[in-house]
Amino acid sequence: MTMRFFSDNTGTAAPEMLAALSKANHGLVPAYGSDAWTQRLDDCLSTYFAAPVRAFAVATGTAANALSLATLTPSYGVIFAHEEAHIANDEAGAPGFFTGGAQLSLLQAPDGKVTKEVLAAALDAHPASVHTTQPSVLALSQATELGTAYRPDELGALCKLAHDRGLKVQVDGARFANAVAFLDCHPGDVTWRAGVDVLSFGATKNGALTAEAVVFFDPDLVRDFELRRKQAGHLLSKSRYVAAQLLAYVESGLWLRNAQRTNTLAQQIGRAAGDLLMHPVEANEVFLALGQERKRALRQAGFEFYDWGSASTGQTRFVVSWDQPEEDAPALIAALEELL
């Protein structure tokens, strides 16, 4: 029996998403975002965040991140991000490509979270002149690539420092729902109230088929985003199908139900891992320092998971999907307890 903890991208589309697609799949409607579903996105997400927003549907998280960053920084800018950031390691240089040359400055900090002190030191070490790239954006992930979540006060301190130094703040929210579920807070508390300017609002990892959005909390920042989206091939002619999923995701409460389930299962696995646990479990990812023998034993028992970094380190990542079979987590917990 195979028990797959590779990635939440391996999950299926939730029934609510398929129902929304089916409901939208009738009649001839205006294309390129002029349909009724896409036209409702701003109002829907404004209600969700309790603030006026401009929201743009795209097909992938990479597009959401790269296009939002391209809107915030010039080609001669520098984007500060954690060294584990998705934009640094898993987007094939998309931020640099879509910004026309902006550079990434990667920061080291524990548990995947940039700290105010680390950011301040990096900014102090990067004085701007005509000879240098210009500090432009602080890019954060919520939840982070190491499965941790920024608290509202942590985000607020980072955003204030960034704004005081002339930077905008962009957040990769591929697992935003998991972070909000863990923090048990309002979505606005870890976005606009904290000072976030733009959010890549992810749904695909949490039950959607292919549905992401770029959410601007300051309409003045939208600028040329629509043209950039078109140029990049992400102005979808039949955007009603993405918009219909996003509407159902938010309005039905699916975002929270799925995130709570995956978080709970991940936390149970983390508790069973004991001293093998590498980072706090605050979303649906569990990072374990298994070593080679334990990795081999778990794989022989039918568990699938990723090596984290070089396979020789023995470090691993387990991700719980929204539709993870009920028996998988207890089986992994039992296997870990036996190994320990």
C-alpha positions in Angstrom: 0.0 0.0 0.0 1.4 3.4 -1.0 0.9 6.4 1.3 1.8 9.5 -0.5 3.1 12.6 1.4 5.0 14.1 -1.6 3.2 17.4 -2.0 -0.3 19.0 -1.7 0.0 19.5 -5.5 -0.7 15.8 -5.8 -4.2 16.2 -4.4 -7.4 16.0 -6.4 -9.8 18.8 -7.1 -12.4 19.2 -4.3 -16.0 18.3 -5.1 -16.9 22.0 -4.4 -14.5 23.0 -7.1 -15.9 20.6 -9.7 -19.5 21.7 -8.8 -18.5 25.3 -9.3 -17.0 24.5 -12.7 -20.1 22.5 -13.7 -22.4 25.4 -12.7 -20.3 27.9 -14.7 -20.1 25.6 -17.7 -23.2 26.7 -19.6 -24.0 29.4 -22.1 -22.0 31.9 -24.1 -20.6 34.6 -21.8 -18.1 37.5 -22.4 -14.5 36.5 -22.5 -11.2 37.7 -21.0 -12.6 38.5 -17.5 -15.8 40.3 -18.6 -17.9 37.4 -17.4 -20.1 37.6 -14.2 -17.9 35.3 -12.2 -14.7 37.2 -12.7 -16.5 40.5 -12.2 -17.5 39.3 -8.7 -13.9 38.6 -7.6 -13.1 42.0 -6.3 -16.3 42.1 -4.1 -15.9 38.6 -2.9 -12.3 39.0 -1.8 -13.0 42.5 -0.4 -15.5 40.9 1.9 -13.1 38.1 2.7 -10.3 40.5 3.7 -12.7 43.2 5.1 -11.0 45.8 2.9 -11.4 47.1 -0.7 -9.1 45.0 -3.0 -8.4 44.5 -6.6 -8.1 40.8 -7.5 -6.8 39.2 -10.7 -7.2 35.6 -11.5 -4.1 33.7 -12.9 -3.4 30.0 -13.4 -0.3 29.3 -11.3 1.4 30.5 -8.2 4.6 31.2 -10.1 2.7 33.6 -12.3 1.1 35.3 -9.3 4.4 35.8 -7.6 6.5 36.9 -10.7 3.8 39.2 -12.1 3.1 40.9 -8.8 6.8 41.4 -8.2 7.3 42.8 -11.7 4.6 45.3 -10.9 6.3 46.4 -7.7 9.9 46.6 -8.7 11.9 48.1 -11.6 14.4 46.0 -13.6 17.2 47.6 -11.5 15.6 46.7 -8.2 16.4 44.2 -5.6 14.0 41.8 -3.9 14.8 40.7 -0.4 13.6 37.2 0.5 14.4 34.2 2.7 16.9 31.8 1.3 14.3 29.1 1.3 11.7 31.2 -0.6 9.9 29.6 -3.5 10.8 32.5 -5.7 14.4 31.7 -5.1 14.5 28.0 -5.5 11.4 26.7 -7.4 10.4 29.2 -10.1 13.2 28.8 -12.6 14.3 32.5 -12.4 10.7 33.7 -13.2 11.0 36.8 -10.9 14.1 38.0 -12.7 12.6 37.2 -16.1 9.3 39.0 -15.6 10.9 42.0 -13.8 13.4 42.4 -16.6 16.4 41.8 -14.4 15.6 42.6 -10.8 17.9 40.6 -8.4 17.1 38.6 -5.4 18.9 39.2 -2.1 18.5 36.1 0.0 18.4 36.2 3.8 19.2 33.6 6.4 16.9 33.2 9.4 15.6 30.3 11.5 12.5 28.3 10.5 12.0 30.0 7.2 11.0 33.3 8.7 12.7 36.6 7.9 13.2 38.6 11.1 13.2 42.4 11.5 16.8 42.3 12.7 18.0 40.3 9.7 16.1 42.5 7.2 17.5 45.7 8.9 21.1 44.3 8.6 20.6 43.4 5.0 19.3 46.9 4.1 22.1 48.6 6.0 24.6 46.5 4.1 23.0 47.5 0.8 23.4 51.3 0.5 21.7 52.5 -2.7 23.6 54.6 -5.2 23.7 55.0 -9.0 26.0 52.0 -9.1 23.8 49.5 -7.2 20.5 47.8 -7.5 17.8 49.7 -5.7 16.0 48.0 -2.7 12.4 47.6 -3.9 10.5 44.7 -2.4 10.4 42.5 0.7 9.0 39.2 -0.5 7.7 36.9 2.3 5.9 33.5 2.3 2.8 32.8 4.5 3.0 30.0 5.4 6.7 29.7 4.8 8.5 27.0 2.8 9.5 25.4 6.2 5.9 25.2 7.3 5.9 28.0 9.8 3.6 31.0 10.1 4.3 34.7 10.7 2.3 36.2 13.5 0.5 39.5 12.9 2.9 41.4 15.0 5.9 39.9 13.2 4.5 40.8 9.9 3.6 44.3 11.1 7.1 44.9 12.3 8.6 43.7 9.0 6.2 45.7 6.9 6.8 48.9 8.9 10.6 48.5 8.5 10.2 47.8 4.8 7.9 50.8 4.2 10.1 53.1 6.3 13.0 52.1 4.0 11.0 52.6 0.8 10.1 49.0 0.0 6.8 47.4 -0.9 5.8 44.1 0.7 4.7 41.1 -1.4 3.5 37.8 0.2 3.5 34.4 -1.5 0.3 32.9 -0.1 0.4 29.5 -1.7 -0.5 28.0 1.7 -2.2 31.2 3.0 -5.2 29.3 4.2 -3.1 27.0 6.3 -1.4 29.9 8.0 -4.7 31.7 8.8 -6.1 28.4 10.1 -3.2 27.9 12.4 -3.1 31.5 13.7 -6.9 31.5 14.1 -7.1 35.1 13.0 -8.9 37.1 10.4 -7.3 37.1 6.9 -7.0 40.9 7.2 -4.8 40.6 10.3 -2.0 39.0 8.3 -2.4 41.1 5.2 -3.4 44.7 4.9 -3.7 45.4 8.6 -0.1 44.3 9.0 1.0 46.4 6.0 1.1 43.8 3.2 0.8 45.5 -0.2 0.2 42.5 -2.5 -0.7 38.9 -1.9 -0.5 35.8 -4.1 -3.6 34.1 -2.9 -3.3 30.4 -3.5 -6.1 27.9 -3.8 -4.6 25.1 -6.0 -2.7 23.4 -3.1 -5.9 23.4 -1.0 -8.5 21.8 -3.3 -8.8 23.9 -6.4 -8.1 22.5 -9.9 -6.0 25.5 -11.2 -6.9 28.7 -9.4 -4.7 31.5 -8.0 -5.3 35.2 -7.6 -3.1 38.3 -7.2 -4.7 40.6 -4.6 -3.7 44.3 -4.4 -4.6 46.0 -1.1 -3.6 49.4 -2.6 -5.4 50.1 -5.9 -2.7 52.7 -6.7 -0.2 49.8 -7.0 -2.1 48.0 -9.8 -0.6 50.2 -12.4 0.3 48.1 -15.4 -0.5 44.7 -13.9 -3.3 43.9 -16.4 -0.9 44.5 -19.3 1.8 42.4 -17.7 -0.7 39.6 -17.2 -1.7 39.7 -20.8 1.9 39.8 -22.0 2.7 36.8 -19.9 -0.1 34.7 -21.3 -2.2 34.7 -18.1 -5.2 36.8 -19.2 -7.3 33.7 -19.6 -10.0 33.9 -22.3 -12.3 31.6 -20.3 -11.4 33.1 -16.9 -14.9 32.3 -15.6 -13.6 28.8 -14.8 -10.8 30.1 -12.5 -13.0 32.8 -11.0 -15.8 30.3 -10.3 -13.4 28.1 -8.3 -12.1 31.1 -6.3 -15.6 32.3 -5.5 -16.6 28.8 -4.3 -13.4 28.4 -2.4 -14.0 31.5 -0.3 -17.8 31.7 -0.1 -18.3 28.0 0.9 -15.6 28.1 3.6 -13.8 25.4 1.8 -10.5 27.3 2.3 -10.7 27.0 6.1 -12.2 23.5 6.3 -9.5 21.9 4.2 -6.7 23.9 5.9 -7.8 22.9 9.3 -7.9 19.2 8.4 -4.5 19.2 6.9 -3.0 21.2 9.7 -4.4 18.9 12.3 -3.1 15.8 10.6 0.4 17.4 10.2 0.5 18.4 13.8 -0.3 14.9 14.9 2.5 13.6 12.8 4.9 16.3 14.2 4.1 15.3 17.8 4.8 11.6 17.0 8.2 12.5 15.4 9.7 13.8 18.7 13.3 14.8 18.4 13.3 14.1 14.7 11.2 17.2 14.1 13.2 20.0 12.4 10.8 23.0 12.5 7.5 23.8 14.3 4.5 22.4 12.5 2.3 25.4 11.8 0.8 24.4 8.5 0.5 21.2 6.6 4.2 20.4 6.2 6.4 18.3 8.5 10.2 18.4 8.2 12.1 15.5 9.8 15.7 14.7 10.2 15.2 10.9 9.6 18.7 9.9 8.5 19.3 7.3 5.9 18.2 4.1 7.7 14.9 5.6 8.8 14.2 7.0 5.4 14.8 3.6 3.8 12.6 1.9 6.4 9.7 4.2 5.8 10.0 3.9 2.0 10.0 0.2 2.2 6.9 0.4 4.3 5.1 2.2 1.5 5.5 5.9 2.5 6.4 8.4 -0.2 8.0 11.8 0.7 10.6 14.2 -0.6 14.2 14.4 0.5 14.8 18.0 1.7 18.0 19.3 0.1 20.6 16.8 -0.6 19.5 13.2 -0.1 22.8 12.6 1.8 21.6 14.9 4.7 18.8 12.5 5.7 16.4 15.5 5.9 12.9 15.0 4.6 9.6 16.7 4.0 6.1 15.3 4.4 3.1 17.2 3.2 -0.5 16.5 4.0 -3.0 17.0 1.2 -6.5 18.2 1.7 -7.8 14.8 0.6 -5.2 12.6 2.4 -6.8 9.2 3.1 -7.9 8.9 6.7 -5.7 5.9 7.3 -2.4 7.5 6.1 -1.6 9.8 9.0 -2.2 7.1 11.7 -0.1 4.7 9.7 2.8 7.2 9.5 2.5 8.0 13.2 2.7 4.3 14.1 5.7 3.8 11.8 7.5 6.8 13.4 6.8 5.6 16.9 8.2 2.2 16.0 11.3 3.8 14.5 11.8 5.8 17.6 
